[in-house]
Amino acid sequence: MTEEKIEQGTGGSDKFALLIKHYRKLRNYSLKDLENASGSSVSAGYIHRLESGERNSPSIKKILALAKALRIPSAVLVGTLLYELDEKERSFSLSEVLIQNSYFLGSGMLSSEAKQSLIRIVEFIDHAVWSPTSKMREMYQLSEIIDDFKQAVS
């Protein structure tokens, strides 16, 4: 896909905005810090417009500068903009996403045991009744599952 096509916007800009904001906050960057880290290739105002959705998608040059400044693979940002599958095909349950992907927490990859515990947490929350009469029992049960997860990641 050409730079012109990306500049026009190819969808996925909401996810792109969330990714930029997530990684900026993860790095403890202000908008100005990210501008400086990008070598002033991308202004703080432009970054704000990207994050707020006022701007759809930047040029390849800006994407590469942002990826480098945020210390993430450029393919993560480019892939987010180019991802054009049918909405139905892109929709997965959170458990499916957790099962099908690899990811890290802090600086290390999650083990299979930790991933299974995280899936149990998500599924428990999804199925919890959370009524006035069940809430205390469910909070206790959830805390036990979280204990399992914390043991698996330590």
N, C-alpha and C positions, 0 to 999 in steps of 0.2 A: 504494500500500500504506500502511496506516495505521501510526502510531507503535506502537499496541498489537501489531500483527502483527510488526513488526520486533523489539519487545521480547521476544516469545516465541521468537524465533530462526527464521531462514529458511534455515539452512544457510550454508555458506561461512565459518563462524566460524574455521576453521583458517587460511584465507587472510587473513581479517581480522586475526587475531592476528599472523600473519607480517608483514602490511603495517604494522601499528602499531609492532611491534618494529623492523622495517627502517628506517622513517622516523625513529623515535626515535633509533636508533643513528647514522643518517646525519646527524642534527642534533647529535650528541654530547650528547644529553639523558639525564640520569638519570631515573628515575621521578619524582623530586621536581621536577626541572626541567620535565618535561612537565606535571605538575600545576600548577606556577606559570604556565607559558606558556598553559595553558587558562583562566587566571583562577580557578583553584581549582574549576572546574566539574566536574573529574574528578580524584578523589583518586589518589595514587600507588598505594595498595593496589588500587583498582579497575582501574587500568591494568595492574598486575601480574596480576590475575585474568583480564583480557582476553587478555594476551599468553600466559599459561600455559594458556588454554583452559578455565579454571574458570568463566568467565562467557561465555555464548554471544554475545549481541549487546546493545549499549547502545541507549539511546533516541536518537531523532533529535537531541535537544538535546546529548547527550554526543558523538555522532558529529560534529556541526558544530563543537563546541568543540575536539575532537581535531584535526579537519582544519585548522582555523584555526591552532591551536598548532603543528602540524607543517608548516604552510605548503604544504599540498597541496589540490587541489580536493576539495570535499566529495563530489562525484560518484564519486571513486575509492573512498572508503570505503563510501558507500551502495551503489554498484554491486556491490561485492564481497559485501555481505550479501544483495542481492536477486537475484543471479545464480543462477537455479534451473533451468538446462537439464539434461537427462538427462546422467549421467556420461559415457556414451559420446560424446555430442555435444560435451562440453567437453574431451575428451582429444585433445591434439595432440602431435605430436613436437616436440621443442625446435626443430628446424630450421623447422617450420611456424610456430611462434610467432615466431621471429626474422624470418621472411619477411613474415608478415601484419601485424606491428605496427610502429609507430614508437616509438623510444625514444632516450634520451640517455645519454651517458657523460660524467660530470663536468657541465659546464654547457652542452654543445652536443649537438645532434642528431647521430646517426651518419649519415655519408654512405652512399650506396648501396654504394660500394666497401668501406667499413669493415664494413657489414652483411654483405656477401658473404664477407669475410675471417673474420668471426666465425662465420658458418655453416660455413665450411671447417674452422675449429678444432673446432667441436662434432662435425661429421661425422667428422673424422679421429679424434678421441678415441673416438667410438662404434665405429668400424671397426678400431681398433688391436688387434692381437693381444696385445701387452704381455706377451710371454713372456720368460724369461731371455735367450733368444737374440735376440729382436727389440727389446727395450726400449731399448737405446742408440741404435739406428738410428731408432726411432720418436720418441724424445725429440728427436733432431736435426731430424727432419722437422717435428715440431711446433714447434720453436723457429723454423724458417724461416717457417712459416705465421703464427706470432705476430709475427715481424718485419714481415710484410706488413700485418698488422692495425695494429700500432703506427704504421707509416708512413701508413696510410690515415686514422688518427685525428689525426695531428699536422698 
